[in-house]
């Protein structure tokens, strides 16, 4: 079992690499000072958000998976929504601009769903949505997603 997990992690690591220069790590190269960061480096805010979307997508999918086995109402829709968040995170790491917008829409969907429940949950979702939107629409994030992978090699 451990071999399967290690092999999966190696394949995932290769899949998430942005460029050959970043071969040591799927996270890429970073400097906290944006002027010192190489042009092809992913902004740390994008990396953190992408991995957060991946983690939330995987954890929620695994947590809700038993409902599919019991054929509970809306279980397939819930799992689909979790996979959308996971997809957004993976492809943000791969510098796909559509994934950035998918992440924003995914979070907006959660705000809309939260509107049907307690006000506190809605306020929390609105704050998270605002933070994610600001981070993904900042100039450094926008510039990162504007560059294509071939521009960085």
C-alpha positions as CSV (number, residue, x, y, z in Angstrom):
1,X,0.0,0.0,0.0
2,X,2.8,2.4,0.9
3,X,4.4,1.8,-2.6
4,X,1.1,2.7,-4.2
5,X,0.9,6.0,-2.2
6,X,4.5,6.9,-3.0
7,X,4.0,6.2,-6.7
8,X,0.8,8.3,-6.7
9,X,2.7,11.2,-5.0
10,X,5.5,11.0,-7.6
11,X,3.0,11.1,-10.5
12,X,1.1,14.0,-8.8
13,X,4.4,15.8,-8.3
14,X,5.3,15.5,-12.0
15,X,1.8,16.6,-13.0
16,X,1.9,19.7,-10.9
17,X,5.3,21.0,-12.0
18,X,5.0,24.4,-13.7
19,X,8.4,24.3,-15.5
20,X,11.5,22.3,-15.8
21,X,13.3,24.9,-13.6
22,X,11.0,23.9,-10.7
23,X,11.8,20.2,-10.9
24,X,12.8,20.0,-7.3
25,X,9.4,20.9,-5.9
26,X,5.8,21.1,-7.1
27,X,5.6,24.4,-5.2
28,X,8.0,26.2,-7.4
29,X,10.5,28.9,-6.4
30,X,9.5,31.7,-4.1
31,X,10.8,34.9,-2.6
32,X,8.6,36.9,-0.2
33,X,9.8,40.1,-2.0
34,X,7.9,40.2,-5.3
35,X,10.8,42.1,-7.0
36,X,13.2,39.3,-6.2
37,X,10.9,36.5,-7.5
38,X,11.8,35.1,-10.9
39,X,9.2,35.8,-13.6
40,X,8.1,32.2,-13.9
41,X,7.6,31.7,-10.1
42,X,4.0,31.3,-8.9
43,X,2.9,33.9,-6.3
44,X,2.7,32.4,-2.9
45,X,-0.9,33.4,-2.6
46,X,-1.9,31.4,-5.6
47,X,0.0,28.4,-4.3
48,X,-1.6,28.5,-0.9
49,X,-5.1,29.0,-2.4
50,X,-4.6,26.2,-4.9
51,X,-3.4,23.7,-2.3
52,X,-6.3,24.8,0.0
53,X,-8.8,24.1,-2.8
54,X,-7.1,20.7,-3.4
55,X,-7.2,19.9,0.4
56,X,-10.8,21.0,0.8
57,X,-11.8,19.1,-2.3
58,X,-10.1,15.8,-1.3
59,X,-11.2,16.0,2.3
60,X,-14.8,16.9,1.5
61,X,-15.0,14.2,-1.2
62,X,-13.7,11.5,1.1
63,X,-16.0,12.7,3.9
64,X,-19.1,12.7,1.7
65,X,-18.3,9.6,-0.3
66,X,-20.3,7.2,2.0
67,X,-23.4,9.1,1.0
68,X,-23.0,7.9,-2.6
69,X,-22.7,4.3,-1.4
70,X,-26.0,4.7,0.4
71,X,-27.6,6.6,-2.5
72,X,-28.6,9.5,-0.4
73,X,-30.4,12.4,-1.9
74,X,-28.1,14.9,-3.7
75,X,-25.0,12.9,-3.0
76,X,-23.8,12.9,-6.6
77,X,-24.3,16.6,-6.9
78,X,-22.3,17.2,-3.6
79,X,-19.5,15.0,-4.8
80,X,-19.4,16.8,-8.2
81,X,-19.2,20.2,-6.5
82,X,-16.2,18.9,-4.4
83,X,-14.5,17.6,-7.5
84,X,-15.0,21.0,-9.2
85,X,-13.1,22.7,-6.3
86,X,-10.3,20.0,-6.5
87,X,-10.1,20.6,-10.3
88,X,-9.8,24.4,-9.8
89,X,-6.9,23.9,-7.3
90,X,-5.0,21.4,-9.5
91,X,-5.2,23.5,-12.6
92,X,-4.4,26.8,-10.8
93,X,-1.0,25.1,-9.9
94,X,-0.7,24.4,-13.7
95,X,-1.2,28.1,-14.5
96,X,-4.6,27.7,-16.2
97,X,-6.4,31.1,-16.1
98,X,-9.8,29.4,-16.4
99,X,-9.1,27.6,-13.1
100,X,-8.7,30.9,-11.3
101,X,-12.2,31.9,-12.5
102,X,-13.6,28.5,-11.7
103,X,-12.3,28.8,-8.1
104,X,-14.0,32.2,-7.8
105,X,-17.3,30.9,-9.2
106,X,-17.0,27.8,-7.0
107,X,-16.7,30.0,-3.9
108,X,-19.6,32.2,-5.1
109,X,-21.7,29.1,-5.4
110,X,-20.9,28.3,-1.7
111,X,-22.0,31.8,-0.7
112,X,-25.3,31.3,-2.5
113,X,-25.8,28.0,-0.8
114,X,-24.9,29.5,2.6
115,X,-27.6,32.1,2.1
116,X,-30.2,29.4,2.8
117,X,-28.8,28.6,6.2
118,X,-27.7,30.6,9.3
119,X,-26.5,34.2,8.9
120,X,-23.2,33.5,10.6
121,X,-22.3,30.9,8.0
122,X,-23.3,33.3,5.2
123,X,-21.0,36.0,6.7
124,X,-18.1,33.6,7.0
125,X,-18.6,32.5,3.4
126,X,-18.8,36.1,2.2
127,X,-15.5,36.9,4.0
128,X,-13.7,33.9,2.6
129,X,-15.1,34.6,-0.9
130,X,-13.9,38.2,-0.7
131,X,-10.4,37.1,0.5
132,X,-10.1,34.5,-2.3
133,X,-11.3,36.9,-4.9
134,X,-8.9,39.7,-3.9
135,X,-5.9,37.3,-3.8
136,X,-6.8,35.7,-7.2
137,X,-7.4,39.1,-8.9
138,X,-4.3,40.9,-7.6
139,X,-1.9,42.1,-10.2
140,X,0.8,39.5,-9.4
141,X,-1.7,36.7,-9.7
142,X,-3.2,38.1,-12.9
143,X,0.3,38.4,-14.4
144,X,1.1,34.9,-13.4
145,X,-2.0,33.5,-15.1
146,X,-1.5,35.7,-18.2
147,X,1.9,34.2,-18.9
148,X,1.6,30.9,-20.7
149,X,3.8,27.9,-19.8
150,X,5.7,28.3,-23.0
151,X,6.6,31.9,-22.2
152,X,8.5,30.7,-19.1
153,X,10.8,28.2,-20.7
